[in-house]
Amino acid sequence: MDLEPCRVVDFHYEYQNYDHRTAKLVYPVEIPHRGSAQELAHRIVAERMDPIMKFLQADRNLSLQLVAFLDRENQRFQDDRDETLLEKLGSGQIDVDALALDLERKYKDEILEFADRIGPSDEEIFAQSYHQLVHSSALSEILAKERDYSKTITNLTAQMTQQMTTMHKLHQEEIESKMELLDISVTSENINHILAKQYGMQNMIRKQCESELESTRGHQKYEYRHWITTHIDENFLAESDSPTQIGNRWSMISTQGPSMEESFTIHLGSQLKHMHNIRILSTKISDLCSPLYSESCFGGPNVALGLYSSSLCGIVILTSSGPVSPDSEVRKNANMSTEFHFDQIDYQIEKIQDDLRKLNDSLEESDLGTGAKGDKNGPRVKPGDVYITRHSNLSHSHVIFHLISDETFQSPSEINSRHPVILGLRNILKISSRHDVTTLTIPALLRHVMSEDMTVSWCVRRAELVFKCAKGFMIESASWGGAELNTLQLLLPHDISEELFRTLADMVPHVFRVANPKILQ
């Protein structure tokens, strides 16, 4: 970078010498001076004064005058420099655009963060390498490696859970034994002291376990990514299976199916008809987001083959309003193995929370300008809002849309097509169309669990509303551009009765049916 212009100013100093005689010195100082005044004072004493003055600590008094001198001369230099720049700018001698380009160039030359990237990023290299390997004969080797990693995390999690459970049991027994002696040889203060000690120990052990788990995941992720990027050169040239053969071979392997399901093929569109698959099924939402490498799951090939494709799978999960907090069972399943392609779900949630806090700050600044008051608790997700997490270690989904709906935790109510949750579904279909999510699962009753106050007539009305709105959104999506929704899965609660399931399934061909024109003779 270009050196900033400077000038030399003489520093004049008068002092009492060791023999009490008055002495003077003149020392040239480069202005602006960015070093330490104390260091410069030591140097002046060493270079211009008698060596005895070092032991008399002459630099103490010298530094006081030196600090005032440097502040004054630095300020004078900056004032002169700025005045000159303003005069040049006013007379047109400075090209602001050229100056900005020069500053940008210097940042790119000196700071790696702002430099222009040459070639693909590490993320792009890994994605391309992985995509080529999973569509080659190395697919089985990749899945075996991921399964081994998953077993390590599962075993480590089980050991930590057992350790915490054992410690909690011992602490409980200790408290119970002390409570029997309360007011005899043990006081309430003793009990509180023991509880505080137990809480501190439990908190320390939990943090140690979380740190060990995070360290293991980080090591696995680094090792796995390094193996993928180095294995591509060794394996890809020797591949013998074509991508189509591998895709067909693995497509027959799936997870255990839901207890009740039925599929339909429909055609939607006003003029140009598009074919879609409609599947209505009854199962737990956690079964569709189960750990990818659990004993009962064989969906690894399907998830791997679709990961970097234009045929992603998405699931809509209902959650409550307030702070960002995904479904606890889904969160647990996502943490049962290392996330090799994205951040762990906990880090993704933290990032969403940080974005909300930044949004809150910007809203508060705008409110200050208008005289309005911002929310002290920050922006909280409300019904109809959606936040998204990405996954490669869950059985049926690459993308989870967390749709906010308080009705999940309250008594069922009557809603219409303009309800925020319904509009949230529309936004989800729009996002899916733009980002290659071609298989989408939505809760058909906007509930994940049945309750006693969900009558048959209520379920029929709610299902009809959701079906009709979904149909309208799918027809509308033709004008949005992007990928078509090939498969729409209508998810019903796992504890629904067989009779009610059959009633709702029979509604699907009637709601999604497109009437053919009649020709009158």
ABEGO torsion letter per residue (X at the ends): XBBBBBBBBBBBBBBBBAAGBBBBBBBBBBOBBABBAAAAAAAAAAAABBAAAAAAGAAAAAAAAAAAAAAAAAAAAAAAAAAAAAAAAAAGABBAAAAAAAAAAAAAAABAAABBBBEBBAAAAAAAAAAAAAABAAAAAAAAAAAAAAAAAAAAAAAAAAAAAAAAAAAAAAAAAAAAABGAABBAAAAAAAAAAAAAAAAAAAAAAAAAAAAAAAAAAAAAAAAAAAAAAAAAAABABBAAAAAAAAAABBBBBBABBBBBBBBBEAABBBBBBBBBBBBBAAAAABBAABAABAAAAAAAAAAABABBBBBBBBBBBEBBBBBAAAAAAAAABBBAABBBAAAAAAAAAAAAAAAAAAAAAAAAAAGBBBBAAEBBBBBGBBBBBBBAABAABABBBBBBBAAAABBBBBBBAABAAAAAAAAAAAAAAAAGBABBBBBAAGBABBBAABBAAAAAAAAAAAAAAAAAAAAAAAAAEEBBBABBBBBBBAABBAAAAAAAAAAAAAAABBBBBBBBX
